[in-house]
Amino acid sequence: MNSPARTADLLTPEATDEDLPSLERNRRIGDILLDAGLIDTKAIDRILAHAQRKDQKFGESAVQLGLLGREDLQRVLAYQFDYRVMTPGSGRVGAEVVAAFEGTDKVAEDLRELRNQILLKWKALEQRTNNALAILSPGRGEGRSFLAANLAVAFSQVGRRTLLIDADFRHPRQHELFGIPNQVGLSALLAGRTVAYGVQQFTALRGLSVLPCGGIPPNRSSGFGGDAFPELLAIFSKVYDVVVVDTPAAEAGGEALMIAAQSGGCLLAMRQGQTSYRSVQDFARKAGAAGATLIGSNLGEF
């Protein structure tokens, strides 16, 4: 059995895959809590009696009795089921990336349901040029970056090797949401410079990597009109199960339609009270004419 200090280390968001042996997860939650030093043997008896009396799960009873914090319970459950979440304030990831944190958040639950629907439709597509899912919207402020960031996290949480690409050279946001440097990124790769360290991995969110936009090129649409971008998507599709692409607003220029046409599938983001039905219709028509494969839409209140 691990020492308490060792098991407590395993439950931190910074633990790597090598630190998390599968045999440890097969144990009962009470044993993991005990080994981590979060409860003692006397507490186990109290929790078991309370759980039986209230017909509750062990963890919920521990929280109700005040013997365990809810954040600790979430970390243990994430560890036990190999489902990574982070403790708020424990890393660089911003609070807007709700899927990375508390698993019972209503918005996060809605995002996971959207992820499940996308995976079903993704699997049903008979032909797909690559594993790229472009997140599109007619205008600014309609939730593209929020949706891209959270879906990328949600895909990684169910074991999909996921790459999030910030292809919005007009208003890039992913480096801010994930707290990463933005000196090197997609723009360098499109310019033909081989920069391996442009892709940044997150050990706290197993399976997730992020490629920021990097330096803003003078001609923001030029990199998407040639062969460089689809070739990158083809290369990344051999390494990652899902490549989520954050795009610029369609009204800002032609990049969104070019990215849409070069991606395996597209999701249309809309914001309640802001996105007009006419703009959605017009953009969907243009996207279809460009050869894009629209697999769904999302109407958000965020």
BALUM-552775 format. One line per 10 residues: number of its first residue (from 1); their letters; for each residue y negated, x negated, z negated of C-alpha. Coordinates in Angstrom, 3 decimals. Layout:
NUM	a	Y:X:Z; ... .
END
This chain:
1	mnspartadl	0.000:0.000:0.000; -3.508:-1.239:0.771; -5.841:-2.183:-2.031; -8.662:0.307:-2.715; -11.249:-2.084:-1.321; -9.267:-2.552:1.874; -8.743:1.167:2.513; -12.390:1.891:1.753; -13.269:-0.643:4.444; -11.056:1.238:6.883 .
11	ltpeatdedl	-13.081:4.406:6.317; -16.430:2.888:7.326; -17.901:3.826:10.727; -17.963:0.144:11.686; -14.165:-0.242:11.491; -12.560:-1.330:14.764; -9.374:-0.008:16.342; -7.445:-3.037:15.097; -8.486:-2.126:11.555; -6.961:1.340:11.821 .
21	pslernrrig	-3.143:1.131:11.868; -1.544:4.422:12.899; 0.940:4.318:10.008; -1.905:4.727:7.539; -2.936:8.045:9.108; 0.502:9.597:8.565; -0.043:9.774:4.812; -1.309:12.804:2.898; -5.062:13.062:2.459; -4.699:12.773:-1.328 .
31	dilldaglid	-2.908:9.423:-0.967; -5.636:8.115:1.344; -8.368:9.224:-1.071; -6.520:7.665:-3.991; -5.951:4.392:-2.143; -9.617:4.277:-1.135; -10.692:4.621:-4.768; -12.508:7.907:-4.068; -10.419:9.876:-6.606; -7.976:9.006:-9.407 .
41	tkaidrilah	-4.521:10.380:-10.313; -5.938:12.849:-12.862; -8.196:14.276:-10.160; -5.215:14.827:-7.848; -3.569:17.152:-10.381; -6.786:19.156:-10.811; -7.325:19.414:-7.060; -3.743:20.476:-6.361; -3.899:23.202:-9.023; -7.241:24.467:-7.677 .
51	aqrkdqkfge	-6.011:24.395:-4.062; -2.914:26.393:-4.954; -4.899:28.928:-6.997; -7.539:29.433:-4.287; -5.147:29.018:-1.333; -7.321:26.213:0.030; -6.816:22.865:1.662; -6.776:19.812:-0.586; -10.040:18.375:0.741; -12.019:21.609:0.379 .
61	savqlgllgr	-10.841:21.996:-3.208; -11.868:18.420:-3.980; -15.382:19.137:-2.688; -15.656:22.459:-4.562; -14.630:20.783:-7.817; -17.328:18.155:-7.328; -14.753:15.363:-7.221; -15.496:14.374:-3.618; -18.617:14.443:-1.463; -18.492:16.343:1.817 .
71	edlqrvlayq	-19.520:13.242:3.760; -16.592:11.331:2.256; -14.270:14.189:3.185; -15.513:14.118:6.790; -14.961:10.367:6.991; -11.429:10.673:5.649; -10.542:13.523:8.023; -12.002:11.614:10.958; -9.924:8.592:9.940; -6.743:10.598:9.360 .
81	fdyrvmtpgs	-6.929:12.366:12.723; -8.339:9.368:14.634; -11.532:11.348:15.307; -14.600:9.189:14.867; -17.793:10.528:13.346; -20.646:8.604:11.753; -22.453:9.071:8.471; -26.151:9.911:9.081; -28.260:6.780:8.676; -25.241:4.456:8.910 .
91	grvgaevvaa	-25.969:3.116:12.385; -28.349:2.909:15.304; -27.486:6.286:16.824; -30.307:8.835:16.543; -29.964:12.187:14.784; -30.388:13.985:18.135; -26.870:12.852:19.067; -25.408:15.548:16.828; -21.836:15.165:18.120; -21.670:11.718:16.529 .
101	fegtdkvaed	-22.168:13.040:13.015; -21.130:15.980:10.836; -18.213:17.714:12.500; -19.119:21.257:11.387; -22.611:21.368:12.901; -22.935:24.550:15.026; -24.578:22.751:17.949; -21.900:20.048:17.838; -19.181:22.719:17.876; -20.786:24.353:20.924 .
111	lrelrnqill	-20.913:20.977:22.662; -17.228:20.364:21.966; -16.389:23.776:23.416; -18.413:22.875:26.518; -16.513:19.577:26.706; -13.203:21.435:26.611; -14.292:23.773:29.395; -15.402:20.827:31.523; -12.087:19.040:30.994; -10.188:22.122:32.162 .
121	kwkaleqrtn	-12.320:22.451:35.288; -12.188:18.685:35.825; -8.414:18.769:35.836; -8.368:21.719:38.244; -10.406:19.912:40.910; -7.948:19.008:43.631; -10.045:16.202:45.058; -12.601:14.113:43.243; -14.412:11.124:44.679; -14.718:9.456:41.257 .
131	nalailspgr	-14.807:10.163:37.501; -18.582:10.626:37.379; -20.097:13.772:35.867; -23.813:14.031:36.689; -26.009:16.053:34.318; -28.731:17.754:36.374; -31.701:20.061:35.875; -34.584:21.277:38.031; -37.367:20.100:35.710; -38.200:17.927:32.718 .
141	gegrsflaan	-37.577:18.976:29.142; -34.497:21.028:29.954; -32.022:19.036:27.865; -30.390:16.650:30.351; -30.533:13.529:28.180; -29.491:15.443:25.050; -26.557:16.988:26.889; -25.488:13.716:28.518; -25.550:11.778:25.241; -23.658:14.383:23.237 .
151	lavafsqvgr	-21.059:15.107:25.903; -20.370:11.385:26.249; -19.714:11.165:22.497; -17.599:14.338:22.583; -15.440:13.011:25.438; -14.855:9.745:23.577; -13.831:11.648:20.435; -10.795:13.129:22.196; -9.553:9.779:23.430; -11.327:9.638:26.802 .
161	rtllidadfr	-12.642:6.192:27.653; -16.238:7.154:28.338; -19.221:5.420:29.930; -22.700:6.921:29.654; -25.090:5.755:32.413; -28.836:6.261:32.199; -29.832:6.747:35.844; -33.231:8.268:35.025; -35.643:5.551:36.119; -38.605:7.882:35.580 .
171	hprqhelfgi	-38.126:8.780:31.921; -35.133:6.856:30.493; -34.015:7.939:27.025; -30.448:6.826:26.335; -31.456:3.427:24.931; -33.643:5.263:22.413; -30.958:7.788:21.473; -28.370:5.059:20.879; -30.691:2.372:19.528; -29.770:-0.298:22.068 .
181	pnqvglsall	-31.800:-2.881:24.036; -33.014:-1.842:27.480; -33.840:-5.174:29.077; -30.727:-5.218:31.246; -28.931:-2.238:32.741; -28.255:-0.132:35.813; -31.289:-1.352:37.771; -29.989:-4.940:37.679; -26.564:-3.861:38.931; -28.099:-1.838:41.768 .
191	agrtvaygvq	-30.169:-4.871:42.732; -26.959:-6.866:43.166; -27.191:-8.922:40.001; -23.848:-9.194:38.187; -24.699:-8.609:34.547; -21.507:-8.003:32.581; -23.278:-7.521:29.269; -25.363:-4.630:30.588; -22.641:-2.234:29.417; -22.769:-1.938:25.626 .
201	qftalrglsv	-19.781:-0.765:23.584; -19.883:1.191:20.320; -17.202:0.265:17.804; -18.393:3.050:15.488; -17.687:5.586:18.249; -14.387:4.372:19.633; -14.058:4.630:23.396; -17.790:5.001:24.104; -19.880:2.569:26.143; -23.484:2.944:27.298 .
211	lpcggippnr	-25.231:1.431:30.325; -29.017:1.805:29.884; -31.326:1.968:32.884; -32.808:-1.503:32.342; -36.050:-2.544:34.004; -37.787:0.140:36.059; -37.685:-0.758:39.795; -40.867:-0.309:41.890; -39.139:2.185:44.193; -37.228:4.406:41.810 .
221	ssgfggdafp	-35.123:6.176:44.418; -34.164:3.210:46.602; -31.132:2.168:44.542; -29.367:5.508:44.989; -29.655:5.876:48.755; -27.326:3.067:49.810; -23.788:2.006:48.999; -24.479:0.237:45.686; -24.424:3.264:43.388; -21.264:4.962:44.743 .
231	ellaifskvy	-19.536:1.567:44.695; -20.470:1.157:41.030; -19.131:4.626:40.257; -15.873:3.757:42.022; -15.538:0.544:39.993; -16.357:2.242:36.689; -13.912:5.072:37.485; -11.074:2.547:37.423; -12.017:1.518:33.886; -13.263:4.766:32.336 .
241	dvvvvdtpaa	-11.766:8.265:32.208; -15.213:9.879:32.287; -18.534:8.481:33.513; -21.429:10.680:32.331; -24.631:10.153:34.335; -28.054:11.116:32.985; -30.330:11.868:35.955; -34.059:12.351:36.567; -35.498:15.837:36.919; -34.930:17.166:40.435 .
251	eaggealmia	-38.602:18.103:40.800; -39.613:14.454:40.329; -38.000:13.195:43.542; -34.829:12.954:45.572; -32.746:10.771:43.223; -31.068:13.684:41.420; -29.645:15.138:44.631; -28.438:11.711:45.803; -26.711:11.083:42.473; -25.226:14.585:42.526 .
261	aqsggcllam	-23.778:14.073:46.003; -22.203:10.768:44.966; -20.638:12.058:41.727; -17.232:13.663:41.287; -18.779:16.694:39.614; -22.095:18.027:38.311; -23.237:20.099:35.343; -26.519:21.996:35.512; -28.597:21.936:32.320; -31.004:24.786:31.603 .
271	rqgqtsyrsv	-33.243:25.533:28.651; -33.735:29.023:27.320; -37.311:30.214:27.730; -38.234:27.347:30.035; -35.938:27.105:33.059; -36.688:29.765:35.659; -33.927:31.606:37.484; -35.606:30.892:40.815; -35.705:27.116:40.211; -32.009:27.142:39.301 .
281	qdfarkagaa	-31.099:29.084:42.426; -33.165:26.797:44.639; -31.755:23.620:43.108; -28.154:24.867:43.210; -28.586:25.665:46.902; -29.983:22.195:47.644; -27.249:20.518:45.605; -24.562:22.407:47.497; -26.144:21.504:50.831; -26.177:17.835:49.768 .
291	gatligsnlg	-22.420:17.955:49.125; -22.517:18.102:45.330; -19.680:19.751:43.402; -21.153:22.005:40.699; -18.520:22.657:38.032; -20.678:24.624:35.639; -23.971:25.137:33.828; -25.215:25.135:30.254; -28.004:27.242:28.807; -29.271:25.580:25.642 .
301	ef	-31.834:26.398:22.996; -32.383:22.744:22.009 .
END
